[in-house]
Amino acid sequence: MEAIELIELIGRGEDSRTQFKQSQHVTNAQSLAGELVAFSNSKGGRILIGVSDLGTVTGVSSADVRRLNELLSNTATNNVRPAINPETENVPVGDKLVVVVTVREGISKPYADNTGVFWVKSGADKRRVTSREEIQRMLQSAGLVHADEVPVEDATIADVDLDHFRTFFEKHYGEPLEDGAAPLTQLLSNLNLVKAGALNLAGLLLFARNPQRRRPAFVVKAVCFVGDDPAGERYRDSEDIGGCLRDLHARTMSFLLRNLRRVQAGQGFNTEGRLEVAEAALEELVVNMLLHRDYFISAPWRVMIFDDRIELINPGALPNNLTVEHIRNGVSNVRNPLIASFATKELPYRGIGTGIRRALAAVPALWLESDHDRDLFTARIPRGPAS
């Protein structure tokens, strides 16, 4: 790093990727480990040692350089789990020296200090991760746990809609459910939907009679507003949509279809007219919304129809390093693999990562946003003027 680049970096101040430290304050391995862990669990960043909180270059001595490099090496190896490899660079600024410590975003998340505490960045500071939900989501991002495989407390095979499961079983396995040699509990266990007698989240959402009895947050809040303001109090239609994933999909599509316009577009007077938004695009987006949300977040889906747009809002930003550009180009990352494996049989879902591309082909103006600050993914479709 050149001095001018460092000066520009200092001039922008501290943020979630840049932190200032004076050398006399970098002495404690445990405190330093927390900083390294927080950067590794977030997007990485730099610690500038020899810079005051106000952005003044105070510098470090040659003795400090030796001490700091030894402290960093020992801390990164012995106080961070799993160990990391920060990089150091000594950058002269005038007659002073600044040690620039670069910590990359970790590829083996989540990281913890040697006492087992997880840290993440919170603005320019770090914070301890204490909630079970957030720790689960960190483990999920590392592929160590999936929300759809977690057993649901108090959910048993008594919650299963037998008619639904019977139809599924007979269609895909070619024999009546009652003719199978194994009891229902064993069949569900073989399908990885039951563990120790309890339905996991996939089993609940796929085949339970009333999944919202156990997980009331997993509903679709659908509203058709008058106007373009989500804070508006006037609406044409609203519905809290519950049921299993198959029913959530069907009823959400029904809500959209009955509240969108049909345009004649040169068709005959007695012709019903073409839906203002391609139904195939809506179907792909609804499936994507249901399957790829973060199920460790206890929040509903939201479907909102305004006069100028349609918004489908999903709890959970895109996982890991997946970006909107990636999914626009067909790159996928299956967050809920067990649910996705059944979705090819229960929903109009192919499971090959091309759903968003098909939606874009049908609606080129489709706008997608992954908001990591609010932990939401939004698909927005513009609406034209009424015909």
Summary of the structure (lengths in Angstrom):
residues: 387
radius of gyration: 26.2
end to end distance: 59.0
largest distance: 88.0
contacts: 1184
relative contact order: 0.09
helix: 36%
strand: 23%
